Structure formats: structure tokens, C-alpha cells
Amino acid sequence: MRKGLLLTILTLLISHLLYAQLNREEFIRLESALGEGSFFSGHLTGFMLFDLDSQRVLYEKNSHQRFIPASTTKLLTLFSSLVVLGDSTQTLRYVTEGNTIKIWGSGDPSWKYKKMFQPDFREFLAPFDKIVFSDANMISSAFGYGWQWDDYFYDYSAERSSLPIYGNLVQVKKIGNAPTVSPPSFQPLVFPTTRTIRELERDFHTNKFYYNPNNFRAREEFIPFISSPELLTQLASEVTGKVWVYQPDSLPAIHQEWRGAPLYPILKEMMLESDNFLAEQLMLMVSDRLFQRLDTERAIEYMLKTYLHDLPDTPQWVDGSGLSRHNLMTPRSMVTLFDKLYRIIPDRDLLDLLPTGGKSGTLKNSYVAEAPYIFAKTGTMSNNHSLAGLIRGKSGRYYCFAFMNSNYPWKASEVRREMEKVMGMLREMI
């Protein structure tokens, strides 16, 4: 009995010693790098380092404070998508009657967007002569709560819709001194102007586009268009070669589903390139799967009450992408969320989904090292920059961290540079 007890105590002591801990000197170095008198003392900074194996907090500073997470909000969207959607997108809900099919979009962003896997609409619709489209299941607005109105011109602020096509974007190319746009049906809506503009610019209220032939350049490769069911039926008719008709009927209780595209490539593109459009459409698909209606607010409420009820601090979470300044989250909740992701995603897939320092995605040009050591999601908007994910120490072990900054008066590049110094130092410690 005594021998068994001693063996148990010895095993616990050895296990305790195997887990990384910060000694006094290392703790003081971190305090010096993040505390009073450091670069980070000039604005609000929160940090937490967490040992995923021992489930112990190794270091924290202001981890209870709320920050604007910006695109690290996509970690919430990633988790929601994984636990609700499974392995494929929810593309359509539909009913058929003779040679007529009535369809309701379910938020799938794939159709004619980037190099996403393409649902085969032509084959799916081949048996039908009449296609009726309804958006009566779309509850959320085209723009999220708290999005900046003057972002409407940029590709990262494409509108949300129940059945998007071309990512709700017009592609722009420069031919001579004039722009050529795609899809071609937008070309008649491009007009010259004498205004002193250098880009192709869209009118705020309409899908009319203007450029100055004297100094035109095509820096912005994509520009959002104003989505509408009428425009969708026009573009869909052109693509499929069949006439689509808009008729806003309610979704009947008895209907069929079409799951058209694999989910993983969409998740990877969202995470590596921080694609806001994909993130927003993913949350619409989550809502569709749960409630058969596209309501991001309701989907978020559901996730917070169920799968995320045990976060240390309930997030203020309003959209899928992080475009809104109304999003608020603490570092310790971000770490808890990431721990959940770590438990449900195989290691190889998790590393594949995360931007890698010096290698891929939004971290391709930062945290450069001979052996990558940062695997994390970035989040940046004016005066706010955050990073949350994994750090690999010199020991070879992985640790979870959240590093969040708000209300700084400097350029984000300067904040990133100082963060990189801290993370490089931490890498040597663990």
C-alpha cells in the first residue's frame, strides 16, 4: 500500500517536472517585455500563454480585459462550422413539381468564387425547365452590424446573400486606359468621368462604375456589387443557360437538400487569407443547418448558449468575419476557444488551417524563422491588432497563446514588430 502510494507521488512529481514552467528569471523577462515601461505599456495589451497538455496557464497579463478581436473572430466561425456543418456545404433547399424546381439558397459561397470547388449547377438543374428562386429564408441584412459604411468599395466587404455568385464581386482588369470587368453583363455599367479618381469606383447606391481615362489604374482587382434577387436570377440564367425567375415564397416544411461542395477548402481559404466573405457565408450556413433560415444573429446566440457556454468571459460576438468593432473578446476566452479547436481538429489539419509564420497566409512575411514556430490567426483593423494560436518552443512542444492589442496610436506594422520580439524571446524559453 505504502509502496503504491510512493510510486503514485513519484509519478505525479515527474509529470509535473515534465510540463514547461517559467522560472523566476523568465517570468521577470516577460514582465519587462510586456509591463510598465515597455512598448506595450502605451496602450491596452492582453496576453495569455497556456500549456495544452497540463491545462495550466503559464503566464497572463490583462487576460480578463476585452479587446476588439478583428479577424481573430474567424476562430469562432471556424469552430461553429466544424461542429455544425460537418464535411460539406449546405448549398440549396428545394422542392420539385413536374419540370419546375423551386430553390432557396443556404449561404454556400462557392459558386464562381475564386478557385473554390464548384457545385455542378448545370447537372443539378438539367432535368428542369423552370427554375424559381426565393430569398424569403434570408433574415440577416447584406451588411453586418457595425460594419463601416465606407468599406463598401473594398473586396473585403462583399455583401452577404443566400445564394451568392462570383463572391458578389466584379473583377477588374486594365485594358489600355480603360477597365474591363467580369462578369461581362456589368460592362455596360462602366462609365468614364472627369472626376480626379485613379481607380474604378462604384456608385454608393447603384451598380454603376466610374473611371478617369487620364489616370486610370486597376489596383483594386475586385469591387463588391450590390446584390439583389433580381440580379442573382439574371447572372444565374447567364451561367446555367436556363431562365431563373424570382418569387419570394416561404420555405415549406417538407423539402429536399443539396449539399454541393466540400467544406474544408472553404475553411482553409477563410483562415489563411482571412477571407471575410467566406466567414460571413459560413455563419449563414450554420444558421441554415440549425434553423432552416439564414440568421447570423440567431446562430451566434445558439453557439454561445451551447458549445461555447463555458468560455471564461462571454464574448460580444456579432458577425462571422470580425469586420465589426462591436465584437469584443478576452485573451483567456480566446485561449479557451482555441483549446476546444485543438481537441476536435487533428494536429495536421489544425496546422494546415492556420497561417504559418514565414510560410503561409497572413503570416507569410512575419515571424520568419528557419523552423516555423508561430501558427496563428491574425486580426487587424485601425488601432487594433491581435494574434491567437500556437507557438512551438525550442523544446518542440506546442503551446496556445492569445496576444491582443487595442487603442494604440502607431502603425500596425510597428506593433507586429514588437510582438515578434516577445514571441521570439518566448520561443527560447519554452
N, C-alpha and C positions, 0 to 999 in steps of 0.2 A: 504493500500500500504506500509506504513512505518512498520506496524506490520509484513507483509510478508517478507520485506527486513531484519528486525532484526532476524526473525526466520531463514532465509537462512544463515545469517552471523553466528548465533549461531551454526547451524548445521555444517557449514564448520569448525568452531573452534573446536567443539567436535570431528569431524572426524580427524582433524589434530592432536589433542592430543592423539587419539587412536592409531595412527601409531607410531611404535617404532622410537625413535631418540636416538642418542648417546649424552649424556650430555658432558660437558667440561672435567670432570674427566675421563669418559670412553674413550673419544677421545684421551686424553693425554696418557692413559694406552696403547691403541693400537699403538699410535705413538712410545711409548717407546719400545713396543714389536717387532715392525717391522722396526723402523727407525735407525738413527745413533747410533752406539754403541751396537746395538742388534746383535744377532746371524745372522740375515738376512742382515745385512749391509756388510757382507763379500762377497756377491755375488748378482747377479741381482734377485730381488724379485718383483713380481707384485701381487696386491690384490684388490679385489672389493667385497663389501657387498651391496646387493640390496634387497629392500623391494618389493616383488612381488605384493602386494596389492596396495600400494600407487605409485608404479613405480618410487621410489626415490632411489638414491644412498645414502647409509648411511655412507659409508667410502670407500676411494680408495687410493691406493698408486701404482704409476707406472702402472696404468691400461691401459695406451696407448702404453706401450712398448711391443715389440714382443718377444715371447718365443717359444721354441720347445715344442709343446703340448704332444708329445709322444702319449700314448694310449687315452688321452682325445679327440684325433681326432675322436674316435669312436662315440662321441656325434654328430658329423657332419654326420657320416654314419647312425646313428640311426634316425636322423631327415629325411635324404634323403629317407631312407627305408620306413618310416611311411607315408610320403606324396606322394610317387610314387608307392610303391608296393602293398599297400592295406593289405589284410589279409592272403595272401598265396604266396608261391614262384612261380617263373616262371621256370619250370623245363626243358621243351623242346619246340621247334618249329618243326613241322614235316609236311611231305606230304606223301600220300599213293598212291600206284599204284598196284592194284591186291593184291598179297600176299607179297609185298615189302613195307617197310616203310623207309623213309629217315629222319634222325633226326639231329637237330642242338642243342647242349646244350645251356642253357640260364644262366648258372652260379650257379644253385642250389647246395649247398654244402652238402645236407642231406645224399646222398646215401652211406650207410655203414660207416657213420661217427658218432662216439661216440654213444649216445643213442638218436639221433635225430629221429623224426618221419620218417618212411621210405616210400618214394614213391613206389607204388607197380609196379615195372618194369615188373615182370613176367606176371601179369594180363594185363597190358597195351600192352605188346608185344605179348601176346598169339595168336592173330589172324594172325600173320605174320610169314613167313618162312625165309625171308631175311631182315636183318637189316643193313642199310647203315648209317654210321656216318660221319659227316663233321664238321670240326672246322674252316671253312672259315669265320665264323662270329666273330672269336676271334681276336681282334685287339691289345689288351694290351699284354704285354710280361708276361712271367711266374713270373718274379720278378718285384717289383715296383721300381720306380725312387728313387735312393738314398738309397736303402737297402744295408746293409753291406754284402759284399760277404762272409765273414767268419761265417755268421749266417746260412749258408746253412745246417749245421749239426743238427740244433735245431728244435724242433717241432713247435716253434712259427714262423718259417719262411718257412712254406709249400708253394709250388708253387701255383699260380693261374691257373685255366684252365676252359674251357667252360662247361665240364661235369665231375667234379671230382668224384672219387670213393675212399673210405677209407680215405677221407680227404687228399688224396695224401701223405699218411703216411704209413710206415711199422711199425707194432707193434713188440716190442722186449720183450722176456721173457728168463730168465736164467734157463736152464735145465742142472744140473750138472755143468760142466765147459764150456759149450757151449751155444750159443744163439739159440733159436727157434724163427723164425719170421713168421709173418702173414701179408698179405695173403701167403699161402704155396708156391705159384709159385716163390717167392723170395728166398726160402730156398737154392736152388742150387747155388745162387749167393753169399752165405756166405762162406768165406774162412778164415782159420787160418793164422796167421802171427807171426813173431818173433819180430815185432816192439814193443816198450815199450808203448803200449796203454792199457787202462783199460776198455774202452767202446767198443761197436760195432760201428765202424766208416765206413761211406760211402765214396767211392772214389768221388772226386770232380766232375769228368766228366762223370762217369758211375754209373749204379745201381749195383755196386759190393760192398760188405760189408766185413769188416775185423775185426778180434778179436784175442786177445792173450790168448790162453787157460790157461796160467800160472797165470794170474791175472785178468781174465775177471769178470766184474760186470755189471749188467744191470741197471745203474742209469737212463739213458735216455730211457723212456718207448716207445717213438715213434721217428722215424727218417724220415725226408722227402725223398721221392724218386723223381727221375727226371721224370716228366710227359711227355707223348707224345701221339698222337692219336693212334699210333700202340699199345702202352702199354694199353691204355684205352680199345681198342677193344678186346685185349686179356683177360683182367680182367673181362670186361663186359660179354664176352662169357662164362667164367667160372661161373659167378654168375647167369646168366639168363638161361643157358643151351641152348642158341641159338647162332649161329655163327654171329658175327658182322664183317662188312667189312668197311675199311676206304676209303672214296672217297671225297676229298675236294671240293665239289660243292658249289656254291653260294646259299644263301637262296632265294627262289623265293618269289615274292611279295605276291602271294596267297598261304597261308599255314594255318595250324591249330596250336593251342597252348595247352599245357598240364601243368596245374598248380597242382603240385604234393604234396606239404607239407604245413602245417600251418606256418605262418611267426613268430608268437610271440615267440615260444620256441627258435628259432634261435636268435632272438634279445636278449632274456634273457640270453642265454648262452654266446653270444658275450659280453654283458655288465658285467655280474657277474664274468666271468672267463677271461675277456679281451682277447678273442679268435681272434687272428689276421686273421686266415684263414677264419673264418666266415665273418669278417668285409670286407675282400677283395672280397669275393664272393658276398656279398650283394651289393657292388658298381657295380660289373659286372651285377647283375640282374637289378639294377636301370637303367644302360645303355641299357640293352636289352629291358626293358619295354619302354624306351623313344625312342630308335633309331633302335631297332632290330639288334644291333651289340654290342659286348662286348668291350667297350672302356671306361675305368675308367676316363681317362683324359677328354673326352668329357662330361661324366656325371657330373664330378665336375664343369666344365666350365658352364654347364647348370644350376646347382643348385646355383652357385654364382651369376649368372645373373638374376635369377628368385626369388626363395623362400628366398635366403639369400642376396639379393642385398642391404638390409638396415642395414647390420652389420656396427657398427661404423668404423671398420678397416677391409678392405677386407683381408681375410686370404690368406696366401700362403699355398695351400692345394694340395697335390699331390697323396695321397693314401687313402685307406679306413681304415687302421689299426693304422697308426701312427708310423710305423717302420722307416719311412724316416726322416732323420734330415733336409730335405728341408721343412718340414711343419713348419709354423710359425703362431702364433695367439696371439692376445692380450687378457688380462683378461676381458676387457669391451666387446669385441666381444663374448667371451665365455659366459659371463653373458647374453647377448642379445640372443644368441643361446639357452641357457637353458630356458630363458623366453618363447621363442617360443615353446619349448618342453612342458613346463608347461601348455601352453594354449591348446595344442592339445591332450595331454595324460591324461586320468582320474587319479586322485590322487593315487588311489590304485594301478593302473598299473604302474605308474611312480615310486612309492616306491618299487614295486616288481622288476622293471628292474634295479634299482640302487644297487650297493654294499652297505651294511649297516654296519656301524661301530660296531665291536664286534660281528657281527651276520653272515654275508654272503659275498661271493665273495672275491675280492681282499682287502676288509677292515675287514675281519673276525677277524684278530688278532691286529687290531689297532682301536683307537678311542672308546675304550671299556668303557661303562657306564651302570649303572643299567637300564636306559631307553635310547635306541639308539637315537643319536642326529645328526649323520652325515650320509647322504645318497648321495653318490657321486661317480663319475668315477675317477679312478686314472690314472696316466700316468707317466711311469718311463723309462728312459734309462740313460746311463752313463752321469753323471753331470747334469741331468735334472729330476725334479720331480714336478708334478702338481696334483691338486685336484680341481674338479669343480662339483657343485651340490647343495644340500640343507643342511642347518643347522636348527635344531629345537631348539629354545631358551627355557629358563626356563618358558617363558610365554605360551609355547605350539604352538606358531606360527612358520611358516616356512619362511626362507629367502634364497635367492640364493647367491652363492659366487663363486669366482674363485681365487685360490691361486697357483701361478706359480713361479717356481724357476729354474734358469739356471746358468751354469758356476760355480758351487760350487765344491770345492776340496775334500769334505767329502763323506762318505758313505751315500747312500740314506736313510738308517735307521736312521741316526743322524738327517737328515733334517726332516724326518717324525716325529721324536720325538719332535723336536722344533715346528713344525707346530701344533702338537697335543696340546701343551701348549697354543698356541694362540687361537685355536678353542675352547678349554675348557674354557678359560677366556671369549671369546666372547659369549659362550652359557649362561654364568651367566648374561651378560649384556642385552641380548635381550629376 
